[in-house]
Structure formats: structure tokens, C-alpha cells
Amino acid sequence: MIHKAALLALLATTLLVPAAVVVPGTANARTISVSRAGLQVVMEAIGPDAPRDPTTEIKLSGSLVNSGTEPLNGLRIRMHYSPQPFARRADMEAYLAGQTLPSSWCCESFVQAPIAASGKLPWEFAFTPQELKFSGFGVYPVMVEVLDAFGQQAGSLRTMVTYMPRETKVARTRLAMVLPIVDQPRRSGDSTFADEGLPAAMAPGKRLGDLLKIAQDTSSAKGLTWIVDPALLDDARTMGEPHAVRSKDRTQQRPATPEAARWLSDFRDAVADHPVVATPYGDPDVAALAHNGVDDATATGIAAAGIVARETLGRDVVTSVNWPVGGLIDYDGLDLLATGGVNTVLLNVLNLPPVTPPVTTPDASATLESVNGPLTALVADAVLSETVGADTSAPGAALINRQRFIAETAMISSEPVTSARTVIAVPHRRWDPDPRYVTDLVETAATLPWLAPATLDAIKRGKGAPVPRAGLTYTDQDRKLELSKQYLTSVRRVGARADLTAAITTAQDLDVFDLALLRLTSSAWRGRTGNATPYVQQVAEAVDGRIAMVNITGSEQSRLRTLAGSNGDVPISVRNELSGEGSQIAVRLRVTSDQPDLLKIEPYDDKLEIRGGQNQTIRIPMTSTASGQTTVTVQLTTDDGRKYGKPIELTVRTTGYTGVALVIVGAALVVMLAAVVLRVLRRRGGRRPAAAPPPRREREPAGTES
């Protein structure tokens, strides 16, 4: 025998409990609870989840809440139901939207005591499948209705009961539950944050803290796949070390934040046994990039995602699967993803709808053609996704949505198909979930006898004939939601200058500003590019500052060079003020004469390779055809000829002294030679023959007379 409603209204303290908030439907605004005259019908318990025996007692209980300012009198409460299960998911949709009513009702009772303003009164129904004539596996409608003294509906609550007789045999539906953890950009440069809001968002009870709690509580669950933006992990790592925070026009140094480092460590441990899919670094708006000519960013983001995720999680992650913003992409964006290495896309059913509305739920897997050949499309189930990501903050909302999840999955498995199928549930990108609700949902899915949890990487095409799909559907409204052309033009300008710094920097896996530019293209800026403008300006300033650190030395006063003669070398030095890893550069030095007919630049080796903190000098050979002053322009360039930094002008003064000096030296040599010759001649002409000496007289011996 069906138990009537138990209405407990004896305790005054119960009647003085503050009023509850109106219970909403699921995230897609379907009507589940109806309220009039300030009365809400709140469900607080229902079970078991899936009764298997016809005599199993099912209890449904909750409260009548008076949120008005006047007492409510003369109320009646009763339960409606139908002994026939829903034939299709569309029928259940119509019922929850209030378009149909269950065919039977029972158990009407009068509420004996008034419900005071801001008070509540408990209610309960208990029954068995046999009593309500539930005959087979399916989902049955149950509605609790409250009537006022005039017989008008004052409030109602619609839910479902799933019954699966023990002898029922069905092919289990594979359910892949995909949980995103995507944040917003929080810094402009390598270690400079716009504020210190990240640790607050990671605190228990806050969004990122709640997502970590879900990961920890479901660390041993089966069938979960996490989608993570590596930029968030990178931010946590960077803030866990000494970093800078920019406040207005000042940048202040901050010590390491242990909360950020602990969050990253805990998350790494929590998802160690789950597959992790990485969005491109910064979660860029790929569709907007494709439509505004920023083609290289997508592939760069995919490559950076793999590097950063490996560094922060200590393992490889999946980068070949992409989840575009809102699950929506067109063929231009698809081609960018394909050329970047993506072979699977996770899509919204609105993006890849069936050609005709299917009678049964189609398998999640489909095929798309791209510039790189066929890709796999995984189409998420809209209702399951909305149910997982539902707002459960209002009283009773968690239970209502949990019951909806059970009913939807049971309806899918009870459909008349012979082959097993896969369905995917993925909540919206920046959901703010209740950890208890999501954890309970994951645990419930693992116990339901018609489900088989599966990870995203284990999904294979169903054996049955695929449902024909209409191809990618991307509307004008979808394009209006993208990052604007004006905003991306400003980002492109900064990117073009940043590319110069990359072009001269050697031996780096990632260019200096790649990650900063990817953060500027994040989908988080959709609809609020004004908030991103300061980030663009800060990156632009950082780029200009780095460009200025490689410069041609010399002050305004030392820009005069003298060429001593009609030809010679003019030294020009370049200074590299960069420091740290990746500071070595390779540039070219272009020197051009403003008057090449007066001053010619001779061929020279224009390439310089300079380590950080060092100078290097090139001697530029020049030839002048006349004395005077001529201007030359000196410009640093990249290897492919793009100008790097601002040019400077040097004044070259030519004296012609070299030719005059040769004349003077030649004349002097002639004069000196003539003097030497004259002296020699004079010496020769002044010489005469010497007189013959007189004959020597011999002495006579002593004592001899003549």
C-alpha cells in the first residue's frame, strides 16, 4: 500500500527556518520546480538510485518552503506519476519543461498547520515499483504538487525515478566524463603578474581550490579525463617562486607564494593516474586567430603546451586532442589545428549536428575532413554536459540534477539499439562546481548497472552505422563572440616586434615572448578585451625594452668618424646588454652611404654573434672621391633582412691627407737624392794627383873625405 505524505508541522522552530531560494532547473534553464505565492517545493532525498526489485521501497522527501511574508494556509499536497516510462529522451525533455503531466496521481493529503512566513514544512512519499505498476527498465515521471485552498497549483516539483528489473540485460553505455580546469591569464611577462589574485582563487572553497578538491576526491575513480590549460600550471609554478607584481605603474618584487606551489604539487599528485589533455598554451581563441590571419600562434601554442605541461606535471600529456571554445570551430580553425598536430576535436553537438534529428542517441564519434586529411570528432552530449556543469548552489538543486543525470544515462541505455555506444559529458569551460556534487556524480556513474566509465583516449568508433552529420556548423553569431579584429590587430603589432627579438636570439626552444603573446590571445578575453588592454601594453613595453638592449654604441657627440685619406676603415661597435639564458644573439650590420657617388661602402662581413653583456666591432671599409663630410646610415637587421631597432646616422669626414703626404714624401726623396749625388760629385772633382817624393839620399860612412 502506498504511504501517504507525512507532513510534520508540530515544531515552531521548524517553521522559523529561513526561507530557501527558488530551486532552478539545470544549466539549460529547463523547468523542474515551479513556485507561486512564495512557495517552493524542495527535494532533499530520493533513493535508491536504481531499484532492481519490484518490492524495493523508494523514498522521496523534502520541504515546503514559504519564502513570502504571509503565512500559507489550506494547502494540499499530492504525488503524480505514470506507470509508463518515457519512450524517448525528447519526451522526458518535454515533461521537465512543463509541457506534459503524468497520467496518474495519488496520496493526496491536507497540510494541517499553516506554514509561517520564512518557514518550512517537511514532506515525504514512499512507494514501491510494484505499487506504481512500474513494469520494465526505464525512467518514470514523478511530480509533487501543492494546491492552495482554491485548488490552484501553488508549487510543484518534477523529477524522475529509474527502475531496472534485475533480469534486464542491456549493453552498457560507455561514459567519458571530461573535467576542464581552465583559468584566465594573470601575467604579462615571464614573471610579472597583474595582481596577486591567483592564490586567493586557489584557496579552499574558491573556484580553483574546488577543482583541486574534485581532482583529489576522484583520484582513484575510473573514466575521468582532465583538460588543463598549461598556462595555469605555469602561473602556479611561477608564483611559487620569487616573482614580480605590477601595481599601476610600479613593479614590485614578491617572495615565493607557498600556496601556489602547494596547489600545483597537490594537483600533480591528484591526476597522476588520469589521462590529461592540454589545451594550447593560454587556451587561445583558435577560431578568431584563423579569421584574423594570426596563423602561427595555434601551432606554437600546441608545442608550448606539451613543453610546459611536461615541466610542471613531470609527465607527457595529450596535445593531439583539442577542445575549441564552446566546442565550436569552423573549417578554417580546424585546418589550423590539424597543421599543428591535432587529430581529434571535442565538439558541441550544435557544431556537428545530425542531418536529421535521430530517434536514439548517436555514438559520440564521427569523422571530419581537414587540410591534413581525416580527423576524429568527439561530440559531447548536450544534456549530460549541462547536468555535470549545473549550478547547484540553490537548496535541492544538486539532488535534482543528480537524478536527472541518472535518468538521462538510463534512457540512453534503454534505447532500442543493439551495439554499445559512447557518450561524453563535458561541462562548460570555466565552470565553478560544487566538489561534493561532482564527486558524488562520478561515484554514482561508476555504480549504475547500465554504464561503463571510459577515458577520452579509450573511445573508439561504435560498431553500428554512424549517424549522418551535417558537417561543421558555425554561425554569424558564433563569429561575433570571437576576439575582435581590432583587438587582435593590436596583438599582431606587438607580435611582429616580438618576432624580431626571436629572430636574433639563438639556441632557444621557445621564443622569449611566445608565451606572453599566447596569453594575449586567450579565449578568456572574449567579451572583455578592455581588461586585456593593459596586458597588451605591458608586453609591448617589454618587447621594446628588449629590442633596445641590443644597440649600436656611441653617443650623439661621438657620431663623427674621420677617414684619413681617400680610403680606409671606419670602426662601428654593437653592444648586447641582454643577460641570462638565451642572451646570445646573431645580427647583421647594414651600412649605407647617403651619397654613394662621394663615399662608397666597400664589401665587408656584416654578421655579428655577440654573447650577453659583450661588445663586438666591425671595421667598415670605405672609399672617398673627394674631401669633406658625408652621412652614412647604420642599421641592425635580422638574418632575413628585417630592421632591428632604430637606425643611427654617422658623419664621415674625409681629409685627402694620404695623397698630399705621398707628394711631400716623394719630393723630399728627390731633393735628398739630388743632394747626395752633388756631394759625391764634389768630392770626386776636388781630388788632385800627389807630387813624387825626392829621392832618398844615402848617408856616407863616417871618417870618409871627399
Stockholm file with secondary structure:
# STOCKHOLM 1.0

chainA/1-706         MIHKAALLALLATTLLVPAAVVVPGTANARTISVSRAGLQVVMEAIGPDAPRDPTTEIKLSGSLVNSGTEPLNGLRIRMHYSPQPFARRADMEAYLAGQTLPSSWCCESFVQAPIAASGKLPWEFAFTPQELKFSGFGVYPVMVEVLDAFGQQAGSLRTMVTYMPRETKVARTRLAMVLPIVDQPRRSGDSTFADEGLPAAMAPGKRLGDLLKIAQDTSSAKGLTWIVDPALLDDARTMGEPHAVRSKDRTQQRPATPEAARWLSDFRDAVADHPVVATPYGDPDVAALAHNGVDDATATGIAAAGIVARETLGRDVVTSVNWPVGGLIDYDGLDLLATGGVNTVLLNVLNLPPVTPPVTTPDASATLESVNGPLTALVADAVLSETVGADTSAPGAALINRQRFIAETAMISSEPVTSARTVIAVPHRRWDPDPRYVTDLVETAATLPWLAPATLDAIKRGKGAPVPRAGLTYTDQDRKLELSKQYLTSVRRVGARADLTAAITTAQDLDVFDLALLRLTSSAWRGRTGNATPYVQQVAEAVDGRIAMVNITGSEQSRLRTLAGSNGDVPISVRNELSGEGSQIAVRLRVTSDQPDLLKIEPYDDKLEIRGGQNQTIRIPMTSTASGQTTVTVQLTTDDGRKYGKPIELTVRTTGYTGVALVIVGAALVVMLAAVVLRVLRRRGGRRPAAAPPPRREREPAGTES
#=GR chainA/1-706 SS CCBCCCCCCCCHHHHTSCCCCCCCCSTTCCCCEEEBTTEEEEEEEEECSSCCSTTCCEEEEEEEEECSSSCBCSCEEEEEECSSCCSSHHHHHHHHTTSCCCSEEEEEEECCSCBCTTCEEEEEEEECTTTTTCCSSEEEEEEEEEECTTSCEEEEEEEEEEECCTTCCCCCEEEEEEEEECCCCCBSSSSEESCSHHHHHTSTTSHHHHHHHHHHHTTTCSSEEEEECHHHHHHHHHHTSSEEEEETTEEEEECCCHHHHHHHHHHHHHTTTSCEEECSTTCBCHHHHHHTTCCHHHHHHHHHHHHHHHHHHSSCCBCSEECCGGGCCCHHHHHHHHHTTCCEEEEETTTSCBSSCCSSCCCSEEEEEETTEEEEEEEECHHHHHHHTCCCCSTTHHHHHHHHHHHHHHHHHHSSCSSCCEEEECCCTTCCCCHHHHHHHHHHHHHCTTEEECCGGGCCCCSSCCCCBCCCCCCHHHHHTSCCHHHHHHHHHHHHHHHHHHHHBCSCSSCTTHHHHHHHTBGGGTTCHHHHHHHHHHHHHHHHHHHHTEEECCCGGGCEEEECSSEEEEEEEEEECCCSTTCCEEEEEEEEESCTTTEEECCCCCEEEECTTEEEEEEEEEEESSSEEEEEEEEEECTTSCEEEEEEEEEEEECCHHHHHHHHHHHHHHHHHHHHHHHHHHHHHTCCCCCCCCCCCCCCCTTCCC
#=GC SS_cons         CCBCCCCCCCCHHHHTSCCCCCCCCSTTCCCCEEEBTTEEEEEEEEECSSCCSTTCCEEEEEEEEECSSSCBCSCEEEEEECSSCCSSHHHHHHHHTTSCCCSEEEEEEECCSCBCTTCEEEEEEEECTTTTTCCSSEEEEEEEEEECTTSCEEEEEEEEEEECCTTCCCCCEEEEEEEEECCCCCBSSSSEESCSHHHHHTSTTSHHHHHHHHHHHTTTCSSEEEEECHHHHHHHHHHTSSEEEEETTEEEEECCCHHHHHHHHHHHHHTTTSCEEECSTTCBCHHHHHHTTCCHHHHHHHHHHHHHHHHHHSSCCBCSEECCGGGCCCHHHHHHHHHTTCCEEEEETTTSCBSSCCSSCCCSEEEEEETTEEEEEEEECHHHHHHHTCCCCSTTHHHHHHHHHHHHHHHHHHSSCSSCCEEEECCCTTCCCCHHHHHHHHHHHHHCTTEEECCGGGCCCCSSCCCCBCCCCCCHHHHHTSCCHHHHHHHHHHHHHHHHHHHHBCSCSSCTTHHHHHHHTBGGGTTCHHHHHHHHHHHHHHHHHHHHTEEECCCGGGCEEEECSSEEEEEEEEEECCCSTTCCEEEEEEEEESCTTTEEECCCCCEEEECTTEEEEEEEEEEESSSEEEEEEEEEECTTSCEEEEEEEEEEEECCHHHHHHHHHHHHHHHHHHHHHHHHHHHHHTCCCCCCCCCCCCCCCTTCCC
//
